[in-house]
Amino acid sequence: MVLNVYKKRGETPLETIMRVKKTLKEKGEKFTYAGRLDPLAEGVLILLSGKDIKKKEKFLVLPKVYTAEIVFGFATDTYDILGLPLKPTSVKYAEILTKNSIIEFSKTLEGEITLPYPPFSSKPVLGRPLFLWARSFLTPLSVIPKNKTRVEQIDVLELSSITANELFKDVVRITDLVSGDFRQERTKEKWLSMLSTSQAKTFQVAKIRFGVSSGTYIRSLANLIGEHFGQGACIIKLVRESVGKYKINEAIN
């Protein structure tokens, strides 16, 4: 069985499987997912069961489309708002953002691209996932692997703004949705401290659609875009719209 499931914001893929199994009353059936999504992300998640589990590799290599909302002004150690915010670059050295300037730089990212894996990811390094290295502050930076993927298309849909208060509310919403140890309280405290002492009270948000090959971390692309403009950037919302022929409007809840 192949299921196109809508993974909810805040869920891990395993939590999505448990929810679906309960809904379908398939408690004894074994399921796996083809292509994980971070807790922050939502949208299309392909679940496989029975004989289709053996076809997992076929689904893993399918191209994907994402829509991301990226806030400028802060980088985080996870490249999204579930992470600890880092001290922002002085506005003095940051470029003024316009939709056209983002479009112009985004076009340079299309085609084959090599990006380092996010420090908080499941990519194994020296026998341990990167996120375990990052949590222990012992990340072997010199050996963080890079991944060669392909960006088929980037479309900058909108450039808007968000207030510091709205941004903090979004941080609280997502951290409260996530279960398990994701440093929730520390994250909220650090964001509150950073936003309350920031000279800026509004921050720009770019809504961007990415068409990419399998294995592309949208978090890494968002971080790269922020670095280019000297402001830092991280994802505040991420929706996977499709995996191959499987579309979000056909996904089951």
N, C-alpha and C positions, 0 to 999 in steps of 0.2 A: 504494500500500500504506500502510495506517495501522497502526502498531505501538504497543501499550501496553507500555512497557519499564520495568523497575525500575532506576532510576539508583542506583548504589551510593554510599554515603557516601565522600567524598573524590574522587570523579570530577567532572570538568567534563562538560557535555553533549556536547562534541566527543569526549571520551574514551569516553563511553557509545556514541556512534555508531560509533566505530572498533571497539569491542568487539563490538557487535551485527553489524556488517558482517562481521567475522571469523567469528563464530559461524554466520551465515547463508550464508557464502561468497559474499557479494554485493560483492566488492571494487570492481567498476566501477559499481555503482549509486549514484546521488546521493541522499543523505539530508539532511534538515534536521529541526530540533526545533521544536516549537510550545510556547513558554513555557519559558524557561530555569529551571534550578535552580542555586543556589549550591553550591560544593564541599561545604560542611557538610551540605547537605540530601540526602535520599534519598527514593525513592518514585517515583510515577507521572511518567513523561516520555513525551510523545507524539512519535513519530518518523514522518515522512512521506517517501515516496519516489515516483518516477514522476509520474503525473498528479496525485496527491494533494498534491504540493508546492504546487500552485496554490490549494489550499483552506486554506492556512496561516492566513489571517486568520480563517476560521470557527472554527478550533481555539483561536486566541489569546484569543478573547473568552469562552470557556467558564468557568463558575464553578469554584472550587477549594475543597477541604477539606484543612486541614493540622492536624497535631498537633505542638505545640512544647513542649519542656521549657526553661523559662526560669529561670536562676539569678539570685538577687537578691544585691546587695552590690557588684557591679562593673558599670560600663558599659565598652564598648570602642569603638574608633573605627570598627569595622565592624558593631557591634550584635550580634556573635556571638563565640564563643570563638576564632575564627581571627584576631581582631583584637588590637591592643595594649590591655591593660587600662588604664583611667584611674583616677586617684586616687578612691577611693570617698567618698561623702558620709559625714560623721561620723555614727555611730550615734545620737548625741544628737539629730539632726534627722530621723532616719528613723522612719517609722510602723511600729508592730508589725503584722506581716503575719498575717492569718488567711485561711482559705479564703473565708469570707463577705465579708471586706473586698475581696478580689480579685474575687469575683463581683459585688459591688455596683458597683465601678468599671468592670468589663468591660462591664456592661450599658449604661453611658453611651456606649460606643464603637460600639454597634450602630446600623446605619443608614448614611446617607451620611456619609463622613468625608474630610477633606483632610489629607494627611500629606506632609511633605517627603521627598524621596527620600533613602535612606541616602547618606552621603558616599562610601562605597565601593560604587558601583553603576555600571552601564553607561549610565545616562541621560546623553545629550550636553548639555553646557553650553558655549556659545561655541566650538563645534567640537571639543571634547574630552570624552571620557567623564569622569564625576565622579571615578572612582577614580584617574585620572591626575592630576587637580587635587589630590586628597587626598594622593597619594603625594609630590607636590612641595611639600606644605604651603602651597599657593597657592590653596586652594579659595575661589572667589568666593562667600563665604557669603551676600552680599546678593542673589545671583541663583540660589541653589539652587532648582530648580523644585519645586513641590508637585503632588501627584497626587490627584485626586478619585476615590475608589472607594466601594465599599459593603461593609460588614460585615454579613452576613446573620445570623450567630449566633456567640456565644462561649460555650463550656462549659468551666468550670474543673473538671477531672477529679480532680485530686489536689494536695495540698501536702505535700511531703516535705523531706528535707534531704540535703546532700552534704558530706562532709568536705573540708578544704583539700587533703589528699593525693589523694582521689578526683578532685577537680576538676582538679588538675594532671595526673593520669594521663590524663584525658579530653582535655585540651589536647594532650598529647604524642601520643596516639593519632590525633587528627584531623590535626594538623600533619604527622605522619609519613606519613599516607595521601595527602596532597595533593602533586602534582608541580607543577613550575613555580615561579615566584617569588611566593610568598605570604608572604614575610618570616618563614619558619618558625622559624629559629633565634632571631631577635630576639623573636618572639612568645613562644617558650618561656622565654627569659631574663627577659622582662618579667613574665610570669605567675609564674615562680618567685620573683622578687624581691618582687612584690606580695603573694603569698600567704604567704611566709615572714615578712614584717613585719606582716601583718595581725593585729590583736588578736583577731578572730573566727576560730575554727577550724572552724566549720560554717556552711553557708549554705543558705537555703531555696530550694527548687525547686518551681515551679508547672508542672504539666502541663495544657496548655490546648488545646482543639480550636477552630479558627477556620474558619467557613464564610464565604468572601469572594468578591467579584467579581474578575475578571481585573485584573492590575496592582497588586494589594495586596501590599505588602512586609510580611511577618510580622515581619521584623527591626525595622521601624519601629514596629510595634505593641508589640513587646516593650520597645523603648527607651522608648516613651511610658508604658507601665505602670510601668517602673522609675522614671522621672522623677516620676510622680504620688506614689509612695510614698517618694520621697526617698532611695532606696537605690542607684539604678543597677540595671540589669538587662541581661542579654544571653542569647541563645539558645545552649544547649549541645547540643540535638538538634532536628532538624526533619524531619518526615516528611510528604510530600504524599500524602494518602490517595486523592484522586480528582481527576480533571479531567473535568467534565461526567459522562457516563455511564461513563467509564473508571475502574475501581476497582483498588486496590492488590492485592487478592487474585487479580486476573486478569492482572496484569503478568507478562511473561516476563523471566527473568533473563539 
